[in-house]
Amino acid sequence: MAKFLVATIPVVGHVVPMLSVVEGLVKAGHEVWWYTGQLFEARVQASGARFVAMQQGLDYSILENVPAAISAERASLKGLAQLKFDLKVFFVKAAVGNAQDLLEVLQDFSADVILSDSFFIAAAWINELKGIPWAQLGISVLTLPSANTAPFGLGLKPSASLIGKLRNRSLHSLLQNFVFRDVSTCINQARAEFSLSPTPTGVFDLLSPDLYLAGTVPAFEYPRDDLPPQVHFIGPLLSQTVKEFTPPLWWEDLQQGKPIVHVTQGTVATVPQDLLIPTMQALEREDVLVIATTGSSSSEALKDFAMPTNVRVEPFIPYHYLLPHVDVMVTNGGYNGVQMALAQGIPLVVAGKSEDKPEVCARVEWCGVGVDLKTKTPQPKKIRQAVKRLLGDESFQRNAERLRAEIEQFQSAEQAVALVEKLLTIR
């Protein structure tokens, strides 16, 4: 039996993909301690791991823990300024407290391996300070710099031509040396608190020297001829837990023979005016059935909306039950939701501009499984045209089925556990 210390950013999209890996480690007889936000204590314990609460680290899984001044400053910013603020406050500065917590945990728990999500910066510092083997779990698209790709976040298609590589190199230099220079300064100031030397590595360039688990299949990622050897594709880490589900009263409407369109905005960017409402408006006169899941933060905002007769709305429906019925998914490009749709061979209409969504949306279009509307607030006309295009053009369905077939070749959790266990030989 070995000891694994797991650490994740206290956000659902960083925690949920880790669940099946932790469950696999526990099932294999290993002892697992999991450091993350208080909101996820029950899920951590259900996985069989021991929950370790954040003490000095900023636990923003509970919004009330975020100082009012930080929330106010963030709300005053938009676009690039808000992104840089988030990187500094919630990833870099928060990592100082995370690292202090982990150093204390390691006094009581002599971990053989550290396993973190791909944005958990403190794990890199612990790896440098203690020499403990470190595995990263990719919870989004590959953010690593490459000669074949533009920098992460721009949503640009890859290019390995001479001109393309020149474009990529120039953009990487521009972002590192000018646009995100202040973020790099913040990183090195944080590292100095642990007597670590300055580094040119940015938040999006973070890569374990030991192991990186890419949570998708190669067909969904841009081709790179300089992919580091420690990067392994393991396929999407889809939840294996089938929750109890009482179907709503309208559930039999799924058998009417009409195309089923599912619209969702995930768990983070949930303002319904961005995508939920425009999709309902776009399809209200079409011969389709629209299934909208709102998330708890959006339900109240739909109270005064005149619901079309061909729309069914629920706060949440387990995808295990819903997706087998769906013909098209309309989404703002949340990574986990997109992977779950592709695992069912479902074509997508994507419309997202926050977090990692521009990159996810760009890949959906690049691999031919959907249409990228290239905005987070599409007009109903554009949504309607995109949905009708997916329903009428069989190439999207064929490409989605191709990805589903590739996903089915992976045993994601089992492969992740086997690769992580190999790090024990390093220790």
C-alpha positions as CSV (number, residue, x, y, z in Angstrom):
1,M,0.0,0.0,0.0
2,A,1.3,3.5,-0.9
3,K,0.3,6.9,0.2
4,F,-1.1,9.4,-2.3
5,L,-1.7,13.1,-1.5
6,V,-4.3,14.6,-3.9
7,A,-4.8,18.3,-4.2
8,T,-7.4,20.2,-6.3
9,I,-8.5,23.7,-6.9
10,P,-11.8,24.1,-4.9
11,V,-14.0,24.3,-8.0
12,V,-16.3,21.6,-9.2
13,G,-14.7,21.3,-12.7
14,H,-11.3,20.6,-11.0
15,V,-12.7,18.2,-8.4
16,V,-15.2,16.0,-10.3
17,P,-12.7,14.5,-12.9
18,M,-10.5,13.4,-10.0
19,L,-13.2,11.3,-8.3
20,S,-12.9,8.2,-10.4
21,V,-9.1,8.2,-10.1
22,V,-9.2,8.5,-6.4
23,E,-11.8,5.8,-6.2
24,G,-9.5,3.6,-8.3
25,L,-6.5,4.2,-6.0
26,V,-8.5,3.4,-2.9
27,K,-9.9,0.3,-4.5
28,A,-6.3,-0.8,-5.2
29,G,-5.6,-0.6,-1.5
30,H,-3.7,2.7,-1.3
31,E,-4.2,5.4,1.4
32,V,-5.4,8.6,-0.1
33,W,-5.6,12.0,1.5
34,W,-7.4,14.7,-0.5
35,Y,-6.8,18.4,0.0
36,T,-9.5,20.7,-1.4
37,G,-12.5,23.0,-0.6
38,Q,-15.0,22.4,2.2
39,L,-17.9,22.2,-0.2
40,F,-16.6,18.9,-1.5
41,E,-16.0,17.1,1.8
42,A,-18.9,14.7,1.3
43,R,-17.7,13.8,-2.2
44,V,-14.2,13.2,-1.0
45,Q,-15.2,11.0,1.8
46,A,-17.6,9.0,-0.5
47,S,-14.6,8.3,-2.8
48,G,-12.9,6.6,0.1
49,A,-10.2,9.3,0.6
50,R,-9.6,11.2,3.8
51,F,-10.7,14.8,3.5
52,V,-8.1,17.5,4.3
53,A,-9.6,21.0,4.7
54,M,-7.9,24.2,3.5
55,Q,-6.5,26.2,6.4
56,Q,-4.1,28.9,5.1
57,G,-5.2,28.3,1.5
58,L,-8.2,30.4,0.3
59,D,-11.2,28.1,0.1
60,Y,-13.3,29.8,-2.5
61,S,-15.5,26.7,-2.9
62,I,-17.7,28.7,-0.4
63,L,-18.2,32.2,-1.8
64,E,-18.6,33.7,1.7
65,N,-14.9,32.9,2.3
66,V,-13.8,35.3,-0.4
67,P,-13.1,38.8,1.2
68,A,-15.6,41.4,0.1
69,A,-12.9,43.6,-1.2
70,I,-11.6,40.9,-3.6
71,S,-15.1,40.2,-4.9
72,A,-15.8,43.9,-5.4
73,E,-12.5,44.5,-7.3
74,R,-13.1,41.5,-9.5
75,A,-16.6,42.7,-10.3
76,S,-15.2,46.0,-11.5
77,L,-13.0,44.3,-14.1
78,K,-13.8,42.7,-17.4
79,G,-12.1,40.7,-20.1
80,L,-8.3,40.4,-20.0
81,A,-8.1,42.5,-16.8
82,Q,-10.5,40.2,-15.0
83,L,-8.6,37.1,-16.3
84,K,-5.3,38.4,-15.0
85,F,-6.9,39.3,-11.7
86,D,-8.2,35.7,-11.3
87,L,-4.9,34.2,-12.2
88,K,-3.1,36.3,-9.6
89,V,-5.6,36.0,-6.8
90,F,-7.2,32.6,-7.1
91,F,-4.3,30.6,-8.6
92,V,-1.0,32.2,-7.7
93,K,-1.5,34.0,-4.4
94,A,-3.8,31.3,-3.3
95,A,-1.1,28.8,-4.0
96,V,1.1,30.3,-1.2
97,G,-1.5,29.2,1.4
98,N,-2.0,25.9,-0.4
99,A,1.7,25.1,-0.3
100,Q,1.9,26.1,3.4
101,D,-1.0,23.7,4.1
102,L,0.6,20.9,2.2
103,L,3.9,21.2,3.9
104,E,2.1,20.8,7.2
105,V,0.1,17.9,6.0
106,L,3.3,16.2,4.9
107,Q,4.6,16.3,8.4
108,D,1.9,13.8,9.4
109,F,1.4,12.0,6.1
110,S,4.6,11.0,4.3
111,A,3.1,10.9,0.8
112,D,4.8,8.7,-1.8
113,V,3.1,10.6,-4.7
114,I,1.3,13.9,-5.1
115,L,-1.6,14.0,-7.6
116,S,-3.1,17.4,-8.5
117,D,-5.3,18.9,-11.1
118,S,-3.4,20.7,-13.9
119,F,-3.9,24.2,-12.5
120,F,-2.9,23.5,-8.9
121,I,0.4,25.5,-8.8
122,A,1.4,24.6,-5.2
123,A,2.0,21.0,-6.3
124,A,4.8,22.1,-8.5
125,W,6.4,24.0,-5.6
126,I,6.1,20.9,-3.3
127,N,7.7,18.8,-6.0
128,E,10.7,21.2,-6.2
129,L,11.0,21.5,-2.4
130,K,10.5,17.9,-1.4
131,G,11.3,15.9,-4.5
132,I,8.1,13.9,-4.2
133,P,6.9,12.4,-7.6
134,W,4.1,14.5,-9.0
135,A,1.3,13.6,-11.4
136,Q,-1.0,16.2,-13.0
137,L,-4.5,15.4,-14.1
138,G,-5.6,17.6,-17.1
139,I,-9.0,19.0,-16.4
140,S,-9.2,21.0,-19.6
141,V,-7.6,21.1,-23.0
142,L,-3.8,21.0,-23.2
143,T,-2.5,24.4,-22.2
144,L,1.2,23.6,-22.8
145,P,3.1,25.8,-25.2
146,S,3.9,24.2,-28.6
147,A,5.5,25.3,-31.8
148,N,2.4,24.0,-33.6
149,T,-0.2,25.9,-31.6
150,A,-1.1,29.5,-30.6
151,P,-0.9,30.3,-26.9
152,F,-3.7,28.9,-24.7
153,G,-6.7,31.2,-24.4
154,L,-6.8,32.8,-27.8
155,G,-9.0,30.2,-29.4
156,L,-6.9,30.1,-32.6
157,K,-6.6,27.0,-34.8
158,P,-3.2,25.2,-34.8
159,S,-0.7,25.7,-37.6
160,A,2.5,23.8,-38.2
161,S,3.4,25.7,-41.4
162,L,6.5,28.0,-41.5
163,I,4.2,31.0,-41.3
164,G,2.1,29.3,-38.6
165,K,5.0,28.5,-36.4
166,L,6.2,32.1,-36.8
167,R,2.8,33.3,-35.7
168,N,2.8,30.9,-32.7
169,R,6.3,31.9,-31.6
170,S,5.5,35.6,-31.9
171,L,2.3,35.3,-29.9
172,H,3.9,33.2,-27.2
173,S,6.6,35.9,-26.8
174,L,4.1,38.7,-26.8
175,L,2.0,37.2,-24.1
176,Q,4.8,36.0,-21.9
177,N,6.9,39.2,-22.1
178,F,4.2,41.8,-22.2
179,V,0.6,40.8,-21.7
180,F,1.1,38.5,-18.8
181,R,4.4,40.0,-17.5
182,D,2.7,41.1,-14.3
183,V,1.3,37.6,-13.7
184,S,4.8,36.2,-14.1
185,T,6.1,38.7,-11.6
186,C,3.4,37.6,-9.2
187,I,4.4,34.0,-9.6
188,N,8.1,34.7,-8.9
189,Q,7.2,36.8,-5.9
190,A,5.1,33.9,-4.5
191,R,7.9,31.4,-5.2
192,A,10.4,33.6,-3.3
193,E,8.4,33.0,-0.2
194,F,9.6,29.4,-0.3
195,S,13.1,30.4,-1.4
196,L,12.5,29.0,-4.9
197,S,14.3,30.6,-7.8
198,P,12.5,32.7,-10.5
199,T,11.0,30.8,-13.3
200,P,9.7,31.7,-16.8
201,T,6.9,29.2,-16.5
202,G,3.5,30.7,-16.5
203,V,0.2,29.4,-15.1
204,F,-0.7,27.8,-18.4
205,D,2.8,26.3,-19.0
206,L,2.8,24.3,-15.8
207,L,4.0,20.7,-16.5
208,S,5.0,18.0,-14.1
209,P,8.4,16.5,-15.0
210,D,7.0,13.1,-14.1
211,L,3.5,12.6,-15.4
212,Y,0.6,14.5,-17.1
213,L,-2.7,12.7,-17.6
214,A,-4.6,14.3,-20.5
215,G,-8.3,13.7,-19.9
216,T,-9.5,13.3,-23.5
217,V,-8.6,11.4,-26.6
218,P,-5.9,12.4,-29.2
219,A,-8.6,13.1,-31.9
220,F,-9.9,16.0,-29.8
221,E,-6.5,17.7,-29.3
222,Y,-4.4,19.7,-31.7
223,P,-1.5,17.6,-33.2
224,R,1.9,18.5,-31.8
225,D,5.2,17.2,-32.9
226,D,6.8,18.4,-29.7
227,L,4.5,16.8,-27.2
228,P,6.5,16.1,-24.0
229,P,6.9,12.3,-23.4
230,Q,5.3,12.4,-19.9
231,V,2.0,13.4,-21.4
232,H,-0.4,10.5,-21.7
233,F,-3.9,10.5,-23.1
234,I,-6.3,8.5,-20.9
235,G,-9.6,9.5,-22.4
236,P,-12.4,11.5,-20.6
237,L,-12.8,10.8,-16.9
238,L,-16.5,10.4,-16.9
239,S,-18.4,9.8,-13.6
240,Q,-19.1,6.2,-13.0
241,T,-21.6,6.9,-10.3
242,V,-25.2,6.5,-11.4
243,K,-27.4,8.6,-9.1
244,E,-30.9,7.7,-8.2
245,F,-33.2,9.5,-10.5
246,T,-37.0,10.1,-10.4
247,P,-38.0,11.1,-13.9
248,P,-40.0,14.3,-14.2
249,L,-43.7,14.1,-15.3
250,W,-42.8,15.1,-18.9
251,W,-40.2,12.3,-19.4
252,E,-42.4,10.3,-21.8
253,D,-42.2,13.4,-24.1
254,L,-38.8,12.1,-25.1
255,Q,-40.5,9.3,-27.0
256,Q,-42.5,11.6,-29.3
257,G,-40.0,11.0,-32.2
258,K,-38.9,14.6,-32.4
259,P,-35.2,15.6,-32.4
260,I,-34.1,16.3,-28.8
261,V,-31.9,19.4,-28.3
262,H,-30.3,19.8,-24.9
263,V,-29.1,23.3,-23.8
264,T,-26.9,23.9,-20.7
265,Q,-24.5,26.5,-19.4
266,G,-22.8,24.2,-16.9
267,T,-21.9,25.3,-13.4
268,V,-19.8,28.5,-13.7
269,A,-21.0,30.9,-16.4
270,T,-24.8,30.5,-15.7
271,V,-26.4,33.8,-16.6
272,P,-29.5,32.5,-18.6
273,Q,-29.7,35.5,-20.9
274,D,-26.3,34.4,-22.4
275,L,-27.4,31.1,-23.9
276,L,-30.4,29.3,-22.3
277,I,-33.0,31.9,-23.1
278,P,-31.7,32.7,-26.7
279,T,-31.8,28.9,-27.4
280,M,-35.3,28.6,-26.2
281,Q,-36.3,31.6,-28.4
282,A,-34.4,30.2,-31.3
283,L,-36.2,26.9,-31.3
284,E,-39.7,27.8,-30.1
285,R,-41.2,27.3,-33.6
286,E,-39.1,24.4,-34.6
287,D,-40.3,20.8,-34.5
288,V,-37.9,19.8,-31.8
289,L,-38.1,19.2,-28.0
290,V,-35.7,21.4,-26.0
291,I,-34.5,20.1,-22.7
292,A,-32.9,22.9,-20.6
293,T,-30.9,22.4,-17.4
294,T,-30.4,25.6,-15.5
295,G,-28.3,24.9,-12.5
296,S,-29.4,26.2,-9.2
297,S,-28.2,29.8,-9.8
298,S,-30.3,30.2,-13.0
299,S,-33.7,28.8,-12.0
300,E,-34.9,31.9,-10.3
301,A,-33.8,34.1,-13.2
302,L,-36.1,32.2,-15.6
303,K,-39.2,32.8,-13.4
304,D,-40.5,35.7,-15.6
305,F,-39.6,34.2,-18.9
306,A,-42.5,33.0,-21.1
307,M,-41.6,29.4,-21.6
308,P,-42.2,28.0,-25.1
309,T,-44.5,24.9,-25.3
310,N,-41.7,22.7,-26.7
311,V,-39.3,23.4,-23.8
312,R,-38.9,21.3,-20.7
313,V,-36.8,22.9,-17.9
314,E,-35.1,21.2,-14.9
315,P,-32.4,22.4,-12.5
316,F,-30.4,19.2,-13.1
317,I,-30.8,15.9,-14.9
318,P,-28.1,13.2,-14.6
319,Y,-26.5,12.8,-18.0
320,H,-26.5,9.0,-17.6
321,Y,-30.2,9.2,-18.2
322,L,-30.6,12.3,-20.4
323,L,-27.8,12.1,-23.0
324,P,-28.8,8.8,-24.7
325,H,-31.9,10.7,-25.9
326,V,-30.2,13.8,-27.1
327,D,-29.5,14.6,-30.8
328,V,-27.8,18.0,-30.4
329,M,-26.3,19.7,-27.4
330,V,-26.1,23.5,-27.1
331,T,-23.5,24.5,-24.6
332,N,-21.2,27.3,-23.6
333,G,-18.3,24.9,-23.9
334,G,-17.6,23.5,-20.4
335,Y,-14.9,20.9,-20.9
336,N,-16.5,18.1,-18.9
337,G,-19.9,18.5,-20.5
338,V,-18.4,18.5,-24.0
339,Q,-16.5,15.3,-23.2
340,M,-19.6,13.6,-21.9
341,A,-21.5,14.6,-25.1
342,L,-18.8,13.2,-27.3
343,A,-18.8,10.0,-25.3
344,Q,-22.4,9.6,-26.5
345,G,-21.6,10.7,-30.1
346,I,-23.6,13.9,-29.8
347,P,-22.8,16.9,-32.1
348,L,-22.5,20.3,-30.4
349,V,-23.3,23.9,-30.9
350,V,-20.9,25.8,-28.7
351,A,-20.9,29.4,-27.6
352,G,-18.4,30.4,-24.8
353,K,-15.8,33.1,-24.1
354,S,-14.9,32.8,-20.4
355,E,-12.4,30.5,-18.6
356,D,-11.1,27.8,-21.0
357,K,-14.2,27.9,-23.1
358,P,-12.8,29.6,-26.2
359,E,-10.2,26.8,-26.5
360,V,-12.8,24.0,-26.0
361,C,-15.1,25.6,-28.5
362,A,-12.4,26.0,-31.1
363,R,-11.5,22.3,-30.8
364,V,-15.2,21.3,-31.2
365,E,-15.2,23.0,-34.6
366,W,-11.7,21.9,-35.6
367,C,-12.4,18.2,-35.2
368,G,-15.7,18.5,-37.0
369,V,-18.1,17.6,-34.2
370,G,-19.9,20.9,-34.0
371,V,-20.3,24.6,-34.8
372,D,-18.5,27.3,-32.8
373,L,-20.6,30.5,-32.6
374,K,-17.5,32.4,-31.3
375,T,-19.4,34.4,-28.8
376,K,-21.0,33.8,-25.3
377,T,-24.1,35.7,-26.2
378,P,-25.3,34.4,-29.6
379,Q,-28.4,35.7,-31.3
380,P,-31.3,33.3,-31.6
381,K,-31.1,33.3,-35.4
382,K,-27.5,32.0,-35.2
383,I,-28.4,29.3,-32.8
384,R,-31.3,28.2,-34.9
385,Q,-29.2,28.0,-38.0
386,A,-26.5,26.0,-36.2
387,V,-28.9,23.5,-34.8
388,K,-30.6,23.0,-38.1
389,R,-27.2,22.6,-39.7
390,L,-26.2,19.8,-37.3
391,L,-29.5,18.0,-37.7
392,G,-29.3,18.3,-41.5
393,D,-25.6,17.5,-42.2
394,E,-24.7,13.9,-41.4
395,S,-20.9,14.7,-41.4
396,F,-21.2,16.1,-37.9
397,Q,-22.9,13.0,-36.6
398,R,-20.3,10.8,-38.3
399,N,-17.4,12.8,-36.7
400,A,-19.1,12.7,-33.3
401,E,-19.5,8.9,-33.6
402,R,-15.8,8.6,-34.6
403,L,-14.8,10.3,-31.4
404,R,-17.2,8.2,-29.4
405,A,-15.6,5.1,-30.9
406,E,-12.1,6.4,-29.9
407,I,-13.3,7.2,-26.4
408,E,-14.7,3.7,-25.9
409,Q,-11.1,2.3,-26.5
410,F,-9.9,3.9,-23.3
411,Q,-10.4,2.7,-19.7
412,S,-9.7,6.1,-18.3
413,A,-9.7,5.6,-14.5
414,E,-7.9,2.3,-14.8
415,Q,-5.2,3.7,-17.1
416,A,-4.8,6.8,-14.8
417,V,-4.3,4.6,-11.7
418,A,-1.8,2.3,-13.5
419,L,0.3,5.3,-14.7
420,V,0.2,7.0,-11.3
421,E,1.3,3.8,-9.6
422,K,4.3,3.7,-11.8
423,L,5.6,6.8,-10.1
424,L,6.1,4.8,-7.0
425,T,9.3,3.4,-8.6
426,I,10.7,6.9,-8.8
427,R,10.3,7.4,-5.1
